[in-house]
Amino acid sequence: MSYWQDKVAIVTGGASGIGYALCRELCRQGATVYAADLNPVGLQRLKEDCADARSHVATLNVAEEPAVGAFIERVVSEQGRIDYLFNNAGIVTGGHFEDMDFDKWRRIVDINLWGVIYGTQHAYAQMLRQGHGHIVNTASTAGVMPVAKSTAYAATKHAVVGLSLSLREEGRKHGIRVSAVVPGLVDTNIFATATNLKGHDYDAAMKKVPMAKISPAQAAEHILDGVRANRQFIVFPGSNRAIVAMNRLLPGFMGWLINWKT
């Protein structure tokens, strides 16, 4: 029997990319999946792909705390528990820091950070009551090292890493696990749909990075393997593990190396 058989999982950002792949794989392995996103077309496609599984979809803005709370209450009401929360929804903003304005700051913080906080706070309360659970927060390489022209994005992802690592220690005595996902380049549309500041083209810039992208399905496999092993950091693929490890050893040099052409 699959490890995921009969587990109850919530996945935000489930209509595309890594979130979509996570939902498909969880459904394939017998989990009951609640996918949330703002993209109804992607959610409908997911519902059709998982037609034979116990899948549920909901249009949700993770930046709205009452809506997030109501969604989690719905899952608990219908299933009696939450085994896994994958906080995966996120956006990217790229360009020079001086071109940021406060509206753009609020949008990226509301989705990338507050969205994670809202989901985590509500799910954690339920997991305390039931005595178990696992919260999986998607961060980024930009959450553990400097990435020029991605300062706002990096700020939110550093915060997600800090939240995850500290809550992991708090939750341990309650039977609650917390992991931070640190993916490398994954072949999704996140950069194509990025908010670009003056003169910046995030998608074009990422296409110049001399590393191959992995597929969302491969990313989902890495994440689920890491969750099963209860890893603190789930870092992938191998090239990204090397970059993150080198940054821990030589942070000044790696900061320069990663950003020297920006």
C-alpha positions as CSV (number, residue, x, y, z in Angstrom):
1,M,0.0,0.0,0.0
2,S,1.2,3.5,-0.8
3,Y,2.5,5.7,2.0
4,W,0.0,8.3,0.9
5,Q,-3.0,6.0,0.7
6,D,-6.0,7.6,2.6
7,K,-4.0,10.6,3.7
8,V,-5.7,14.1,3.6
9,A,-3.6,16.7,1.9
10,I,-4.2,20.4,1.1
11,V,-2.2,22.0,-1.7
12,T,-2.3,25.7,-2.5
13,G,-1.2,26.8,-5.9
14,G,-2.6,23.6,-7.2
15,A,-3.8,24.7,-10.6
16,S,-0.3,24.8,-12.2
17,G,3.4,24.0,-12.0
18,I,4.7,22.2,-8.9
19,G,1.3,22.4,-7.1
20,Y,-0.5,20.7,-10.0
21,A,2.1,17.9,-10.1
22,L,1.9,17.4,-6.4
23,C,-1.9,17.0,-6.6
24,R,-1.7,14.6,-9.4
25,E,0.9,12.4,-7.7
26,L,-0.9,12.5,-4.4
27,C,-4.1,11.5,-6.1
28,R,-2.4,8.7,-8.0
29,Q,-1.1,7.3,-4.7
30,G,-4.5,7.3,-3.1
31,A,-4.6,10.5,-1.0
32,T,-7.6,12.7,-0.6
33,V,-6.5,16.0,-2.1
34,Y,-7.9,19.5,-1.7
35,A,-6.4,21.8,-4.3
36,A,-6.8,25.5,-4.0
37,D,-5.9,28.2,-6.5
38,L,-7.2,31.4,-8.1
39,N,-7.1,29.8,-11.6
40,P,-10.5,28.1,-12.2
41,V,-9.4,26.7,-15.6
42,G,-6.3,25.0,-14.1
43,L,-8.4,23.6,-11.2
44,Q,-11.0,22.2,-13.6
45,R,-8.2,20.5,-15.7
46,L,-6.8,19.1,-12.4
47,K,-10.3,17.8,-11.4
48,E,-10.6,16.0,-14.8
49,D,-7.0,14.6,-14.5
50,C,-7.8,13.2,-11.0
51,A,-11.4,12.1,-11.9
52,D,-10.9,8.6,-10.4
53,A,-9.4,9.9,-7.2
54,R,-10.8,11.6,-4.1
55,S,-10.0,15.1,-5.3
56,H,-11.6,18.4,-4.4
57,V,-10.9,21.8,-5.9
58,A,-11.6,25.3,-4.6
59,T,-11.0,28.8,-5.9
60,L,-9.1,30.5,-3.1
61,N,-7.0,33.7,-2.6
62,V,-4.4,32.8,0.0
63,A,-4.0,36.5,0.7
64,E,-7.4,36.6,2.3
65,E,-7.2,35.2,5.9
66,P,-11.0,34.6,6.4
67,A,-11.2,32.6,3.2
68,V,-8.1,30.5,4.1
69,G,-9.6,29.8,7.5
70,A,-13.0,28.8,6.0
71,F,-11.3,26.5,3.5
72,I,-9.4,24.7,6.2
73,E,-12.5,24.4,8.3
74,R,-14.3,22.9,5.3
75,V,-11.6,20.2,4.9
76,V,-11.7,19.3,8.7
77,S,-15.5,19.2,8.6
78,E,-15.5,16.9,5.6
79,Q,-12.5,14.7,6.5
80,G,-12.1,15.1,10.2
81,R,-8.4,15.9,10.0
82,I,-5.5,17.4,7.9
83,D,-2.5,15.2,7.5
84,Y,-0.5,17.5,5.2
85,L,-0.6,21.1,4.2
86,F,1.5,22.1,1.2
87,N,1.8,25.9,1.1
88,N,2.9,26.2,-2.5
89,A,1.1,29.3,-3.9
90,G,3.5,32.1,-4.8
91,I,4.5,34.8,-7.3
92,V,7.7,36.4,-8.5
93,T,8.6,40.1,-8.9
94,G,11.9,41.0,-10.6
95,G,14.0,44.0,-11.3
96,H,15.9,46.8,-9.6
97,F,15.0,47.4,-6.0
98,E,14.6,51.2,-6.6
99,D,11.8,50.4,-9.1
100,M,9.7,48.7,-6.5
101,D,6.6,50.5,-5.2
102,F,4.6,49.7,-2.1
103,D,1.7,48.2,-4.0
104,K,4.0,45.6,-5.5
105,W,5.5,45.0,-2.1
106,R,2.1,44.5,-0.5
107,R,1.1,42.0,-3.3
108,I,4.1,39.8,-3.1
109,V,4.2,39.9,0.7
110,D,0.4,39.2,0.9
111,I,0.7,36.1,-1.3
112,N,4.2,34.7,-0.6
113,L,4.4,35.4,3.1
114,W,0.9,36.1,4.6
115,G,-0.5,33.3,2.5
116,V,1.9,30.9,4.1
117,I,1.2,32.4,7.5
118,Y,-2.5,32.1,7.2
119,G,-2.4,28.5,6.0
120,T,0.1,27.5,8.6
121,Q,-1.7,29.2,11.5
122,H,-5.0,27.6,10.8
123,A,-3.7,24.2,9.9
124,Y,-1.3,24.2,12.9
125,A,-4.2,24.8,15.3
126,Q,-6.0,21.8,13.8
127,M,-2.9,19.7,14.0
128,L,-2.4,20.6,17.6
129,R,-5.9,19.3,18.3
130,Q,-5.4,16.0,16.4
131,G,-1.8,15.5,17.7
132,H,-0.1,15.1,14.3
133,G,0.4,16.7,10.9
134,H,3.0,17.9,8.5
135,I,3.3,21.4,7.1
136,V,5.4,21.8,3.9
137,N,6.3,25.3,2.8
138,T,7.7,26.0,-0.6
139,A,10.6,28.4,-0.4
140,S,13.3,28.9,-3.0
141,T,17.0,29.0,-3.5
142,A,16.4,32.8,-3.1
143,G,15.3,32.0,0.4
144,V,18.7,30.8,1.5
145,M,21.1,32.9,-0.5
146,P,21.2,36.4,-2.2
147,V,19.6,36.8,-5.6
148,A,20.0,40.3,-7.1
149,K,17.0,41.8,-8.9
150,S,14.8,39.5,-6.8
151,T,15.1,41.3,-3.5
152,A,11.3,41.4,-2.7
153,Y,10.9,37.7,-3.7
154,A,14.0,36.8,-1.7
155,A,12.8,38.7,1.3
156,T,9.5,36.7,1.4
157,K,11.2,33.4,0.8
158,H,13.8,34.0,3.5
159,A,10.9,34.7,5.9
160,V,9.2,31.4,4.8
161,V,12.4,29.5,5.6
162,G,12.7,31.2,9.0
163,L,9.1,30.5,9.8
164,S,9.5,26.8,8.8
165,L,12.7,26.1,10.7
166,S,11.6,27.7,13.9
167,L,8.1,26.2,13.9
168,R,9.6,22.8,13.2
169,E,11.2,23.0,16.6
170,E,8.0,24.2,18.3
171,G,5.9,21.6,16.6
172,R,8.2,18.7,17.4
173,K,6.9,18.0,20.9
174,H,3.3,18.1,19.5
175,G,3.9,15.5,16.8
176,I,3.8,18.2,14.1
177,R,6.4,18.2,11.4
178,V,7.5,21.2,9.3
179,S,9.7,21.2,6.2
180,A,11.0,23.9,3.9
181,V,11.2,23.1,0.2
182,V,14.1,24.7,-1.7
183,P,13.7,23.9,-5.4
184,G,16.2,24.7,-8.2
185,L,15.0,25.5,-11.7
186,V,11.6,23.8,-12.5
187,D,9.9,24.1,-15.8
188,T,6.8,26.0,-14.8
189,N,5.3,29.3,-15.9
190,I,6.2,31.2,-12.8
191,F,8.8,33.4,-14.5
192,A,6.7,33.9,-17.6
193,T,4.0,35.3,-15.4
194,A,6.3,37.3,-13.2
195,T,5.8,41.0,-12.4
196,N,8.6,42.8,-14.2
197,L,9.9,46.1,-13.0
198,K,11.2,48.8,-15.3
199,G,13.2,47.2,-18.2
200,H,13.4,43.8,-16.6
201,D,12.4,40.5,-18.3
202,Y,12.5,37.8,-15.6
203,D,11.6,35.0,-18.1
204,A,14.4,36.0,-20.5
205,A,16.9,36.3,-17.7
206,M,16.1,32.8,-16.3
207,K,16.5,31.3,-19.8
208,K,20.1,32.4,-19.8
209,V,20.9,30.5,-16.6
210,P,23.3,27.6,-17.6
211,M,21.3,24.9,-15.8
212,A,18.7,22.5,-17.1
213,K,15.2,22.7,-15.6
214,I,13.5,19.7,-14.2
215,S,9.9,18.9,-14.8
216,P,7.2,19.6,-12.2
217,A,6.6,15.9,-12.0
218,Q,10.2,15.4,-11.0
219,A,9.9,18.2,-8.5
220,A,6.8,16.6,-6.9
221,E,8.7,13.3,-6.6
222,H,11.6,15.0,-4.8
223,I,9.2,16.8,-2.5
224,L,7.1,13.8,-1.6
225,D,10.3,11.8,-1.0
226,G,11.6,14.5,1.3
227,V,8.3,14.7,3.2
228,R,8.3,11.0,3.8
229,A,11.8,11.3,5.2
230,N,10.8,14.3,7.3
231,R,13.6,16.4,6.0
232,Q,14.1,19.9,7.5
233,F,15.2,21.2,4.0
234,I,14.0,19.5,0.9
235,V,16.6,20.7,-1.7
236,F,16.7,19.6,-5.3
237,P,17.9,18.7,-7.9
238,G,21.5,17.7,-7.3
239,S,22.9,20.9,-8.9
240,N,20.9,23.0,-6.5
241,R,22.0,21.0,-3.5
242,A,25.6,21.7,-4.5
243,I,24.9,25.4,-4.9
244,V,23.2,25.6,-1.5
245,A,26.0,23.6,0.2
246,M,28.7,25.9,-1.4
247,N,26.8,29.0,-0.2
248,R,26.9,27.7,3.4
249,L,30.7,27.2,3.1
250,L,31.6,30.3,1.0
251,P,28.7,32.8,1.3
252,G,30.6,35.8,0.1
253,F,32.0,34.1,-2.9
254,M,28.8,32.3,-3.9
255,G,26.9,35.6,-3.6
256,W,29.3,37.2,-6.1
257,L,29.4,34.2,-8.4
258,I,25.6,33.8,-8.7
259,N,25.0,37.5,-9.3
260,W,28.2,38.7,-11.1
261,K,26.4,39.2,-14.4
262,T,23.3,41.0,-13.0
